[in-house]
Amino acid sequence: MTKRDYYEVLGVGRDTSPDDIKKAYRKLALKYHPDKNPGNKEAEEKFKEATEAYEVLRDQEKRAQYDQFGHAGVSGAGAGGFGGFGGFDLSDALRAFMRDFGGFGGFEDFFGTGATSRGRGGRRVSRGKDLQVRLKLKLREVATGVTKKIKVNRMITCTSCSGSGAEKSSSKETCPTCHGTGELRHVSRSLFGQFVNITPCTTCGGEGAIIKDPCPECSGTGRVKGSKSVEVKIPGGVSTGNYISLEGQGDVGPRGGPAGDLIILIQEVEDEVFERHGFDVLCDLPVSFSQLALGARVEVPTLDGKAALKIPPGTHSHKIFRLKGKGIQRLHSYGRGDQLVRLVAWTPQNIGKAERQCFEELDSKAKDKPPPPGKKIYSS
């Protein structure tokens, strides 16, 4: 399916200011938000499409690349999602919306501090916090993908009370303030009619019940500090700024509330040999004057090991050779990028008397003299 132009999606022109782009997105997001259109798949797709367009056009660098190259200019670099690479899904779109516009439809701080929703029996339950872990990866791990096991410190369910927050011998009592509804209703009247404002009960926190005897282990919260080892599979081609979201691997919610997510933030460690350029890598290979002048067969380091490279006679310094398919795995695509090998003439630093005589003799007898200064000295 061909993607629509991002400017067309938001209904704005290419010279539209960032503030007006934000306003246009907000209007569409409010119209198609899932909370306003429950079960409407068409509205959900339009909400995701608008958010994806906004995520690119709100970022000055991504917008410039999109203006120049279109969708190809921002694919595989986090622009097709909320910084992630698992495809732009609904959770990505919701996080983006919450980040810039706060709560919506009764949900508060969707990303990072938990949200409140209805559990069984109508009682309110609080979702646990999303957690963030920064994962450092070497270039060779990024090149083909890797599976990592990480230890995460998080809030886990209290085993003493099984997450209820109440001591084993005691039970919860119906909240005397809200009578078990978890809500407080405030009725106000005006010239325009009667209005009902519903808020969570301040006595029980919206749960509809209070704990008579709190669990001594968790102080009535239903959760304690703990840790867990999580295995995460990293696909090849990721880069700094990408992330993986593991559903339900964050903090558990208080007193039986659902767990938040674990966000794995990717940080690529600078490599000592290779320099990354998208899905290609560049390697500088020092060679001698004689190897450039006479030609040679040399060994080149690659991400997978080593490869042979033939240098033709009369090769200039800084000549770049391309090794097909020796680069980084293309994210969510087939094939790999290439490896670029740049030959750099290595000048000897410690020259003895015999070596100096050889260089002086070569300089005096050489027929091919250096050309005058200019921009295209290697054109011939």
N, C-alpha and C positions, 0 to 999 in steps of 0.2 A: 504493500500500500504506500503510495507516494505521500510524503508529508506536505502539508500546506505551508505557505510562506508565513513565517512568524509574525510579520507585520500585519498580514491579512487576518491571521487568527485573532489578534488583539484589536483589529480595526483601527490601526494608526498608520501614519506615514513614516517614511524612512528618516525624516528630519525631526520626528517627535522628540520632545525633551524627556529625560528620565522620569520626572515627576508625572508627566502626562501618561507615560507608559504604565507607571504604577497605578494611576487612577483607572486607566482602561482595564488593566488586569483585575483590579479589585471589583469593578462592576461586573465583569464576567464571572469571577470566582464566587461572588455572592449569589449570582443567578443560578449557577450550576452546581453549587456546593452539595455534596451528598446528603448533608443534614436537611437540606430543603427539598431534596429529590430522592427520598429513600427508595431503593430498588430500581431506580431509573438508570439503566446502563448507558443510554445515550448521553444523559446529562453528566454521568461520571466520566465518560470519554472526553467530553467537551471541557470539563473541569481540568482533567489531566493535560489536555492539549494546550489550554490557555496558560497553565502553570509552567509547562515546559517552555513555551515561547517566552514567558516572562523571565524565567531563570537565565535565558541567554541574553535577552535584550536589556536586562537590568545591569548586566556586567559589562563594563566598558570594553574590556579586552575581548570577551567572547562576541560582543556585538560587532566589533570591528572585523573580526575574523569571519563572522557570518555575512556581513555586508560585502566582503571581498570574495568569499568562496562558497557562500550558501551553506546548506546543511552539511556538506562534506568538510567544511572548515571547522565545525564544532563537534563532529562525531568522534566518539572514542576518547574524549577529553573531559568527561563529566558534564558536558553541555547538554547531553541528551537526557539528563536526569538531575536530581538534586545533589550533584556532586558524586553520585554513585555510579555503578556500572552494571547493575543487575536489571537494566531496563527501567523506564520511567513508570513506576506503578503508583497506585493511589496513596500509599503511605508517604512516598516521596512528595507528592503534590500537597498532601495535608501538612506535612512538616514545613514546606516552603510557605504555605499560606499562614500557618501559625507563627512562623518566624517574623513575618513582616506585619501581620494584622492582628495578632493576639488571639484570644479565645473566640469561638463562634458556636452558636447553637447550644450553649450550656457547657461546652468543654473548655477547660482552663489549662493553659500552658501545656499543650499536647506533647511537646518535645522537651524532655529534661526534668520536669518536676511532677509528672503524673497527671492524671485526669480523673474525674469522678463520673461514674455511670451507675446504672441500676443493676443490682444483682438479683438473686432469687428472692421471692417474696416481696419485691419492691424496695428492699433496703438499699441504701447507697453504699457502694464499695469504691475505694480509692485505688487507682492503678499505681503500681510501683514506678520509681524513677527510671528513665533511660540512662544507661551508663555509657561512657566513652572510654575506649582504650586505644592508645596510639601504638601501632605495630610497625616497627622498622624492618624494611626488607632490602636485601642486597640486589644489585642489578641482575645477577644471575638467577635469583629467585623470581624476580619480576619477569624475566625473559620467557620462561615456560610455565610459570605457575608453581605453587607450592602449598602444602598442607602444614599448618602451624597449630601447635597446642599452647594455649595461653592460660594463665591462672588469673581469675577475676575475683577481687574482693567485692562482696555484695551482701545485701540483706536477704536472709533465707528464712523459711518458715520455722517458727519455734517448735521444737519437738515436744516440749513439756506440755503445751496446751494445744498442740496440733494447729496452731495459727489462730485459735479463737480469741486469745488474749485473756481468757478467764481461767482461774485456777481449776484443777480437775474436779474438786469437790463442790465447786459453786456453779451457778448458772447465770445466764444473762437475764436481766429484767427489762420489761417494756419501759421505754422512756416515758416518764410522767409528763413531759412537756409536749411532745408531739404525738403521744399515744401510739407509738409504733410506726407511724407513717414516715418518719425521717424528714418531714417537711414542716415549715411554718408558713401559713398563709396570711398575708396582710391585705385587707380589703380597703380600698380608698375610693371615694366618690368625687366626681367633678361634674362640670357642665356637660362633658362629653360622655358621661355614663360611669359605670362601676368598673374598677380595675382590680385585678387580683395579682399580687406579687408573691411568688413562691420562692422561698429560700431554704437552704439546708438548716435543719434544727441545730441550734448552737449548743444544746445540752449534750446530744449524742453524736454530733458531727454528721448527722444525716443517716446514721445506721439504724435508727428506730429502736435501739436497745442500749442499755448501759450495763457496764460490768460491775457487779457487786464486790467481788474479790478478784482483783487483777492477778494475773500469773506473775509470780516473783521473778521468774527467769527473764521475761521480756517486758516487764512492767506494764502489761496490758496491751502492748502493740501487736502481739501475735507474730513478731519476727525478731531475729537476732542477727548479729554480724557473723558472717561466714565467708567461705570461698569455694570456688568451683573451677575445675579445669575444663576448658571449652576447646573443641577442635574446630578450626575454621579452614575452609578450602579457598585459597586465593587463586583466581584465574590469571593466566599469563596476560601481560600487556597493561596492568594497572599502573598508576602513577600517583605521586603525592597529591592529596586532595580527594582521591576516590575513597569510598567507604563500603563496608558490608554491614547490613543490619540483620542481626540474629534475633528473631522474634521470641519474646518470653525469657530471654537470658539476662535481663537486668534485675533490679531490686524487685522482690515480691512486694505486693501491696499490703498495707496494714490490715490485720484481722481478716485474712482470706481474700484480700484484693488481688486481682491479676498482676502478673509480673510485667515490668517494662521491658524494653528491648536493650540489646547490647550493640553499640555502634563501634565497629572496628575501623579506625581511621588509618589510612595507609600513608606511610612516610618512607620515601625511597632514599636510601643512603647513597651518597656520592661514591662512585667507583674510582679506584686508583688508575685504572687502565683505559676504561671506555667512557665516552661522553655521549649521553643520550640525546637524540633528536627525533622526537615522536616515537616511531617504532624502529627507526634506524639507530645504529651506534657508530661512533667515530673513534678510530684508534690512530694515534701518531706512531709511526715506525721509524726510528733513527736508522739511517744507512750511510755508508761511506761514499766519498767522491768516486772511487773506482767502481763501486757497485752501480751507481747511477750512470757513469760514463760507459762502462763495458757491458752492463747488464748482469743480472744474477737471479738465482732462485733462492728465495728467503722463506723463513717460517714465520707465520703471523699468529698471534694469540686470538682466539675467538671466545665467545660466551660458552661454547661447548667443548673447547679444547684448543686445537691448533689446526692451521690450514697452510697450504703451500701457495706462494705468490711468485709469479714470474715477472721480473723487472726487465723491460726491453732496453737495449743499449741506447744511450743518449737521452735518458729520462731526466727531466728537470726536478729539482727539489720542490716539494709541496704538490706534486702530482697526486691525484686521488684515484684510487682503484676501488671498484665495487665488488663485494662478495655477496652474491645473491642468496637470500634466504638465511643469512647468518645473523640477523638482527633479533628483534623482540617479537614474540607472538602478538598478532593483531587482536585487540580486545573484541570479543564477540564476533570473530570473523575467522576465515581460513588463512593459512599461510603466515609467514613471518616477514619482518622488514629486512633490510640489508645491512651489511657491515661495510663502512667506508674506511679505507686504509689510506692515510695521508703520509707519503714519504717525506722525511725531513733530513736534509743533508747534515751529517754530524761532523763538525769541525774539530780536528784533534787539538787538544789543549797543551799537551806536553810533547814538543817536537825536538828530536835529537838532531845532531849535526848531519848525519846521513840522510835522515828524512827531509831536512831542510834543503839539502842539495838536490834531492829528487824533485821536490816541489819547484824549486827555482829552475831546474832544467826543463821540467814539464811546462812551466809558464813561458819560458823563452821559445820553446819549440811548438807550442800549441798553435794550430792554424785558426781554430774557431775561437775568436776573441769575444768577450762579453759585449752585448749591444749597449747603445747609449740609454740613459734613463727614460722611462716611459711607462704607460699603463699596460701595454700589451707586449711585454718583453718575452713572453712564452708563446706568442701566437704562431711563430714559425716552427 
